[in-house]
């Protein structure tokens, strides 16, 4: 029923779209893919929303605003003003430095632990919805496979039930073309989504490194500027809090493999 409605809409829209144009080609692919293209379009919409949101939230200037970091370093000897500055800022850096200020009277090891825990909480916030994004390429691939199988079943059923189809390869070719259209559509959605997932995960790792660098500058004011890395070199004599994600999201290709039997 849905496939028939899509065909009717395609026929009504044919005169208004120039033949061979991108719009007509995409619309023709959507119609030929059948009803399976509807959940596939929803997966594409969800993926684009998550990708756009995470790209904005993982900008380095938002995670560790340079102006905020400079002002906090300048206020290191004025904890009250630094506390007010952190409380009025919404960037992930503010809670990390706030934890350092509140634990300044504790031993160095406990202060570093408090800073590390605050950093991990902020990284978990940045990583929200990444597991959903990692599952979308697999879900889209399964939908495309389902559409292909159903399309082939429908094609051979029609050919077997119609005596006029015997010996006419064009009807079989048309059915196979429609069945594989859903596969092409799912690859168009799954490949960019998978690439975007890994790009965003790399940006999240960079955000963790930037927070760790900023925390080290606050905790160790006598140190030279540190490189943006998740942890300082083992050859450095003075340790500091390392903000390392404690529960990384499994890559998109490992979710099925790690699922319980």
C-alpha positions, 0 to 999 in steps of 0.5 A: 500500500505504501509502495503504491502511494509512493508510485502515485506521488512520483507520477504526479511529481514527474512533470514538475521535475526536469528529467535527470535532475538531482531532485528527480533522481533522489525522489525516483530512488526513494519511490523505487526503494519502497516503504523501507525508505521511510524508516531509512529517512528517519535514521538519516534525519536522526543522524544528521541532528546528532552529528550537527549537535555534537560538532557544535558541542565539541568545538575547542573554543567551546570546551576550553574557551581561551579567554576563560582559561586566561582569566582563571589563571590570572585569578589563581591567587583570588579563589573567590573571584575565580569561583564566581567566574566558574559559576557564571560560565557554562563551558565544560572547563568551568566545572573542572576548575571549580572542582580544583578550587573547592578542593584546594585545601585537600592534599594534592592527590585528592585534589587531582582526583576531584579534578579528574572526576569532574573532567570525566563527568563533563566528557560523559556529557559531551559523549551523550547520544554517541552510542545511538549514533554508532548504532544508526549505520548498523540499523540502516544496513539491516533495513537496506538488507531487509528491503533488498530481500523483500524486493527480491521475494516480491519480484520472483513472486510476481514473475512466478505467478504471471504466465506473461512474464516467462521469458521476459527478462526485462520484467525480472531486471526491473524488479531486481533494480527496484530491490537493489535501490534500497541497498544503494539508499542505505549505503548513502546514509550509513557511510557518511554516518559512520565517518561522522561518528569516528570524526566526532569521537576524535573530537571528544578525545581532543576535548578530553586532552584540552581539559586535562591540559587546562587542569594541569596548568591550574594545578601546576602553576610552575610548569611550562605550558603543556602539550594537549595530550590526555596525560603528561609524559611518564618522564615528568616528575610531577603528576597531575590529574589525567582526564581520560574517558572511563567508559568509551563508546564501542565503535560502530562495527563492534556493537553487534559482535559484543551483544550478548547471545 
